[in-house]
Amino acid sequence: MLDKLKQLMEVKRQADQLKKELESVTFEMNDVRGIKMTMNGTQKVLSVDVDSQYLALDGKKKLEADLVRSFNNALQRSRGIAAEKMKHLTGFDFPGM
């Protein structure tokens, strides 16, 4: 029982370490023309920069669609970063994350 508790505490320590590492990782996504998004490894959007050309046009629907696409691309990259960190930390591969 004590061994299981020690293992659980070690897993929690590793998870806390992973969370701290992911919070410190930031990246920019600018694969959608005119939109730059900055996100961290815990999938928190830090900033969104929209090119002024979008603001001058009546392209509200296009802007909304592009923001959704940009956000989803950033989420996918964030998940990849998290999976890579988890793989290095735990030695396990988490496919699809």
N, C-alpha and C positions, 0 to 999 in steps of 0.2 A: 504493500500500500504506500509506503514511504517513497519507494522508487517511482511509482506512478505520479505521485505528487511532485517529485523533483523533475520528472519529465515534463509534466504540465507547466511547471514554473519556467522551465527552459524554453518551451514552445512560446509561452507568453513573452519572455524576454526577447526571443528572436522576432516575434511579431511586432513588438514595440520598436525594436531596432529597425526593422523593415519599414515601418510607418515613418519613422524619423528620416530615413534615407530617401523615401519616396517624396516626402514633403520638401526636401532640399533639391530635388531634380526638377528643373523647369525646361520647357521647350517651346518653340514657336512653330506654328503651322501656318503656312501661307500658300497652300496648294490650291485654294480657291481664289481665283483672281480678284484682287481688290479687298480681300479680307485677311487680316493677320490676327491670329489668336495665340495668346500665351497661356499655358496650362502647366500645372505641376503634376508630379507622379501620383498624387492622390485624387486626380481628376478634378481639381478645383481650377476653374477658369480665372486667371489672374487679370487678363485684359483682352479687349477686342478692339481692333483698329480697323475702321471701315474707310476705304478710299473715298475721297470727297465726290468722285464722279457718281457714286451711288446716291448720294444725298441730293444731287442736283437733278436727278431723273425721277420720273414717276414710276420707278421700278420697285415699288414696295414688295410685291410678291416675289420678284426675283431675289431681292436682298434677303428676304426671310428664308427662302429656299437655300440660298447660298450660305447663310449663317447656320442653318441646320446641318447642311453638308459639312461645313468647316468644323462645327462642334463634334459631329460624329466621327470625322477623320481624326481629330485630336483625341477623342476618347479611345479610339482603336489604338493609336500610338501609345497612349498612356497605359493601356492594358498590357501592351507588349513590353513596355519598360518594367511594369510591376512583375510580370511573369519572369522576365530575365533576372530581376533582383531576387525573386523568390527561389528561382532555380539555383542561383549562386549561394544563397543563404542556407537553403534546406537540402540542396542536392536533388530535389525532385523537379520533374518537368511538369508544368501545368498547361497542357495544350488547350487552345481556345481562349486563353485568358489574355 
